[in-house]
Amino acid sequence: MAKPWRVIDLGTMPFRDVWARQLALVEERQRGEAEDTLLLVEHPHVFTLGRSRAAEANVLAPGDVEVVPIERGGDVTYHGPGQIVAYPILALGEGERDLHKFLRNLEEAVIRTCVRVGVTADREPAKTGVWTGPPEARRKLCSLGIACRKWITFHGLALNVTTDLAYFRRINPCGFEASVMTSLAAQLAPHPVEVANVRAVLVAELGDTLARETTAAAATTIAAGP
């Protein structure tokens, strides 16, 4: 049976502001003062460094883009306009306390979302994320990196929709060459893709794979600001 959660669309908001909001929600969730929450956001340009030892070395030429070390798993990645970032702040209960399974559930939601908008997507063995393309030309659509405190999850996933892929050339994203990155827009060209439409599909698929549903009481928080 699905558990309740609230879905909050923050619009466009700087990474550090949303990071602080996540940390506050984690503490509130630990104290039982908040319910499970899915934050959706587009960030202005930023590079974030995960806990991988190689992450800093994979920042090549950030230029005017801020680099922020954080506590999630993984390497360096880019966030920017045209990218849907989803942060599930969930209290994992009995039967859910398997972080590998949690990551696979996030991947599954993204895979289903991509398929629903017309892009074939799947997993790449031993590599976290969502990929597309034939074996000889694999491309990455979505990066994932999470953290967990006392079985409360935070951080999450970044799906490239209309993202400017040139920014990935300033780093080795997740340790790969920048050319591995792609977007739904690149895959669907010349047909247009709308970020808002993809976001709505992703919310539905995340609710399904994570066994969460928006309650009537929480529905008013959808598309709410900070």
C-alpha positions as CSV (number, residue, x, y, z in Angstrom):
1,M,0.0,0.0,0.0
2,A,1.3,3.4,-1.0
3,K,2.4,5.9,1.7
4,P,1.4,9.5,1.6
5,W,3.9,12.2,0.5
6,R,3.7,15.8,-0.6
7,V,5.2,17.0,-3.9
8,I,6.6,20.6,-4.0
9,D,7.7,22.2,-7.2
10,L,10.2,24.9,-6.3
11,G,10.6,26.3,-9.8
12,T,14.1,27.7,-10.3
13,M,16.1,28.0,-7.1
14,P,19.9,28.2,-6.3
15,F,21.4,24.9,-5.3
16,R,22.6,26.0,-1.8
17,D,19.1,27.2,-0.9
18,V,17.5,23.9,-1.8
19,W,20.3,22.0,-0.1
20,A,19.5,23.8,3.1
21,R,15.9,23.1,2.7
22,Q,16.6,19.4,2.2
23,L,18.7,19.3,5.4
24,A,15.9,21.0,7.4
25,L,13.3,18.5,6.0
26,V,15.6,15.6,7.0
27,E,15.7,16.8,10.6
28,E,12.0,17.5,10.6
29,R,11.3,14.0,9.2
30,Q,13.5,12.4,11.9
31,R,11.5,14.2,14.6
32,G,8.2,13.2,13.0
33,E,7.3,16.8,12.3
34,A,7.1,16.5,8.5
35,E,5.8,13.9,6.0
36,D,7.7,12.3,3.2
37,T,8.4,15.0,0.6
38,L,9.5,15.1,-3.1
39,L,11.2,18.4,-4.0
40,L,11.3,19.3,-7.7
41,V,13.6,22.1,-8.9
42,E,15.7,23.5,-11.7
43,H,19.0,25.0,-10.5
44,P,21.0,27.8,-12.0
45,H,24.3,26.6,-13.3
46,V,26.3,24.7,-10.6
47,F,28.7,21.8,-10.3
48,T,28.3,19.5,-7.2
49,L,31.0,17.2,-5.9
50,G,30.0,13.8,-4.3
51,R,32.0,11.8,-1.9
52,S,34.1,10.0,-4.5
53,R,37.8,10.6,-4.0
54,A,38.2,11.4,-7.7
55,A,35.5,14.0,-7.8
56,E,37.7,17.1,-7.4
57,A,40.1,15.9,-10.0
58,N,37.2,15.5,-12.5
59,V,36.5,19.3,-12.3
60,L,38.4,20.5,-15.4
61,A,37.6,24.1,-16.0
62,P,34.5,25.3,-14.0
63,G,35.0,29.0,-15.1
64,D,32.3,31.1,-13.6
65,V,30.2,28.2,-12.3
66,E,30.3,27.5,-8.6
67,V,31.6,24.1,-7.4
68,V,29.9,22.8,-4.2
69,P,31.1,19.8,-2.3
70,I,28.2,17.8,-0.7
71,E,27.5,14.6,1.1
72,R,25.8,12.6,-1.6
73,G,27.4,9.5,-3.1
74,G,29.1,9.7,-6.5
75,D,31.4,12.0,-8.4
76,V,31.0,15.5,-9.9
77,T,27.9,16.5,-11.9
78,Y,26.3,19.5,-13.4
79,H,22.9,21.1,-12.7
80,G,21.4,23.8,-14.8
81,P,18.4,25.1,-16.6
82,G,16.4,22.6,-18.6
83,Q,17.2,19.8,-16.2
84,I,14.7,18.3,-13.8
85,V,16.2,17.7,-10.4
86,A,14.2,15.5,-8.0
87,Y,15.0,15.2,-4.3
88,P,13.0,12.5,-2.4
89,I,13.1,13.1,1.4
90,L,11.7,9.8,2.5
91,A,11.6,7.9,5.8
92,L,12.4,4.4,4.7
93,G,10.3,1.9,6.7
94,E,10.4,-1.9,7.1
95,G,11.0,-3.6,3.8
96,E,12.4,-0.4,2.2
97,R,15.8,-0.2,3.9
98,D,17.9,-1.2,1.0
99,L,19.7,1.7,-0.6
100,H,20.7,-0.2,-3.7
101,K,17.0,-1.1,-4.2
102,F,16.1,2.6,-3.6
103,L,18.5,3.7,-6.3
104,R,17.1,1.0,-8.7
105,N,13.6,2.3,-8.0
106,L,14.7,5.9,-8.9
107,E,16.3,4.6,-12.1
108,E,13.1,2.6,-12.9
109,A,11.0,5.8,-12.6
110,V,13.3,7.7,-14.9
111,I,13.4,4.8,-17.4
112,R,9.6,4.7,-17.6
113,T,9.4,8.5,-17.9
114,C,11.8,8.5,-20.8
115,V,9.9,5.7,-22.6
116,R,6.6,7.5,-22.1
117,V,8.0,10.6,-23.8
118,G,9.4,8.6,-26.7
119,V,13.1,7.8,-25.8
120,T,14.2,4.2,-25.2
121,A,16.2,4.1,-22.0
122,D,17.7,1.4,-19.7
123,R,20.5,0.7,-17.3
124,E,24.2,0.3,-17.9
125,P,25.7,-2.7,-15.9
126,A,27.7,-1.5,-12.9
127,K,27.0,2.2,-13.6
128,T,24.4,4.1,-11.7
129,G,22.1,6.2,-13.8
130,V,19.8,6.0,-16.8
131,W,21.2,5.4,-20.3
132,T,20.2,5.3,-23.9
133,G,21.6,4.2,-27.3
134,P,23.2,1.1,-28.8
135,P,26.1,-0.7,-27.2
136,E,28.7,1.1,-29.4
137,A,27.3,4.6,-28.6
138,R,25.8,4.6,-25.1
139,R,24.7,8.0,-23.8
140,K,23.7,9.1,-20.3
141,L,20.4,10.8,-19.7
142,C,20.2,11.0,-15.9
143,S,22.6,11.0,-13.0
144,L,21.8,9.8,-9.5
145,G,23.4,10.4,-6.1
146,I,21.8,10.0,-2.7
147,A,22.5,10.4,1.0
148,C,20.8,8.8,3.9
149,R,20.7,9.8,7.6
150,K,18.9,7.5,10.1
151,W,17.0,6.0,7.1
152,I,15.9,9.4,5.8
153,T,16.9,9.8,2.2
154,F,17.9,13.1,0.5
155,H,19.6,14.3,-2.7
156,G,18.4,12.3,-5.7
157,L,18.4,12.5,-9.5
158,A,19.0,14.9,-12.3
159,L,17.3,14.2,-15.7
160,N,18.5,16.2,-18.7
161,V,15.5,17.4,-20.7
162,T,16.5,20.6,-22.6
163,T,19.9,21.0,-20.8
164,D,22.7,22.8,-22.4
165,L,25.2,19.9,-22.7
166,A,28.1,22.2,-23.3
167,Y,28.5,22.7,-19.6
168,F,29.4,19.1,-19.1
169,R,32.6,19.8,-21.1
170,R,33.9,21.7,-18.1
171,I,34.0,18.5,-16.0
172,N,34.3,14.7,-16.4
173,P,30.7,14.1,-15.4
174,C,30.6,11.1,-13.0
175,G,34.1,10.4,-14.1
176,F,33.1,9.9,-17.8
177,E,34.0,12.0,-20.8
178,A,31.5,14.8,-21.4
179,S,30.5,13.4,-24.7
180,V,28.7,10.6,-22.9
181,M,26.0,13.0,-21.7
182,T,22.8,13.6,-23.7
183,S,19.3,14.9,-23.1
184,L,15.7,14.1,-24.1
185,A,15.7,17.1,-26.4
186,A,18.8,15.8,-28.2
187,Q,17.4,12.3,-28.5
188,L,14.0,13.6,-29.8
189,A,15.2,16.3,-32.1
190,P,13.8,17.8,-34.2
191,H,10.6,17.2,-32.2
192,P,10.2,19.5,-29.2
193,V,10.0,18.4,-25.6
194,E,8.5,20.3,-22.7
195,V,10.1,20.3,-19.3
196,A,6.7,20.7,-17.6
197,N,5.3,17.6,-19.4
198,V,8.3,15.5,-18.5
199,R,8.1,16.7,-14.9
200,A,4.5,15.6,-14.5
201,V,5.3,12.1,-15.9
202,L,8.3,11.8,-13.6
203,V,6.2,12.6,-10.5
204,A,3.7,9.9,-11.4
205,E,6.4,7.3,-12.1
206,L,8.3,8.1,-8.9
207,G,5.1,7.8,-6.9
208,D,4.6,4.3,-8.4
209,T,8.2,3.0,-8.0
210,L,8.6,4.4,-4.5
211,A,5.1,3.4,-3.4
212,R,4.1,7.0,-2.5
213,E,1.0,8.9,-3.3
214,T,-0.1,12.6,-3.0
215,T,-2.9,12.9,-0.5
216,A,-5.7,15.4,-0.8
217,A,-4.3,17.3,2.1
218,A,-0.9,17.5,0.5
219,A,-2.1,18.3,-3.0
220,T,-2.1,22.1,-2.4
221,T,1.7,22.0,-2.0
222,I,2.2,21.0,-5.7
223,A,3.8,23.8,-7.6
224,A,4.2,25.8,-4.4
225,G,7.1,28.1,-3.9
226,P,9.6,28.0,-1.0
